[in-house]
């Protein structure tokens, strides 16, 4: 599909005016939705869906089909709301591939946490929780949890989780050649019969019918997607590829530079010439591929990430070890999306950055949160980075992974995983040339996570040697928390004061007289819930 170019000046801009008659379906007004769908604006992809009442389907804003008449259209801010209205997903634009969107972000922390747990598979699979157990984990009653989901999506938590599973299965059926039984397992179903029944009931097609229609159809959301299917005979064993979309803008070069400066040999890598076993080269002048290893429960994987900028997507190739269960595949994809921060609404975030009255900020467009592999990894990076340069911290990190990270071989190449808490809790850490107190902090943090795996990151504060800055950094890069403004960071403080001085026309002596704590608190309140993006903007200006 050829995307229609949209002028930055003419396209709809946040904050969005409230919807009128369809407020229960979509928080964005019908007028803005119409503009976005007619122009096929990729910045709105996944922020709302277009229900076409005359055909009974719902589409993404970038759907290549002929635009329906406005009187035949109804707008929804989530796929499940469209499904609740009796609509089925379009087979051309594939709403299952749209970026995620959280219109409630920052307004309901409990709903945020509930959705995060559901996306991590809390209600699916053989060991899935009951709704009552999930509510207990959130510290609320199951009745209140159901009330939150009914208000937000018009359905129950269980049905929300089930529809997410089905859309992931649909994505696998479209984009891979995994056998249907394995698709069911990867989507969190324990019974193929239950999978077939749920799939047909929700999507009005059987998995087999969808797979056949996908193979026959030549009408794709772009011209390149039909060229190759993942899991073909040319792919290495235990591999599959999925396209993961995002809403522009995205500054991939800045994200790559951040990863490269902090990279660990054997665990992360970069390639200017893309591996021919996995991808074609799209642009010879750009270092397209970022790769790293990931471990998630029983899954060990090698992840190859290639940016396809013209199509606003990444091609993610996952190569799993033979003993890795497919049932964790959806969690792994969710982890990769979190690492790349693909669900961020950059249009809204940048609008808020540009309207900070205290600062004169030269913001860089498309700057996202470059995530770490896991929250423990982010915590270790924070501890090792205390009072040293990024270069020195990266050297220490490489030594740590070399000494305590598990090695494994896949397709003739050796890789390393980041050390587990179990490997660090009793380690001597003699290889690390740093103060003993920091070594003990790593041991203590690892022991705490081993003994209390369900504890929140905020509870790390009870661990000796772990302070608020380390916790904030771990939440920022390990959880993708969007609202971490690291105002106590020395670089952030220096850049923030410089920006304020420029905005107010102050000299250095006058800046020193400012009440920094009050200033930081005011800026933090103004930018909420997007403090993390201000942190990275200030770091990037250093």
Secondary structure, DSSP 8 states (H G I E B T S, - for coil): -------TTTS--SS----STTTTT-SS-HHHHHHHHHHT-GGGBTTBEEEETTTTEEE-TT--S----GGGEEEESSHHHHHHTT-EE-TTT-GGGS----TTTTT-HHHHHHHHHHHTTTTSSTT---HHHHHHHHTS-HHHHHHHHHHHHSS-HHHHHHHHHHHHHHHHHHHB---HHHHHHHTT-S-HHHHHHHHHHHHSS-HHHHHHHHHH----SSSSTTS--BT-TTS-TTEEEEEEE--S---HHHHHHHHHHT--BTTEEEESS--TTT---S-TTS--EEEEEEEETTEEEEEEEEEEGGGTEEEEEEEE-TT--GGGHHHHHHHHHHHHTTT--HHHHHHHHHT-TT------TT------SSHHHHHHHHHHTTTS-HHHHHHHHHHHHHHHS-EEEETTEEEE----HHHHHT---TT--S-HHHHHHHHHHHHHHHH-TT--GGGGGGSTT--HHHHHHHHHHHS--S----TTSHHHHHHHHHHHHHHHT--HHHHHTS-HHHHHHHHHHHHTT-HHHHHHHHHHT-
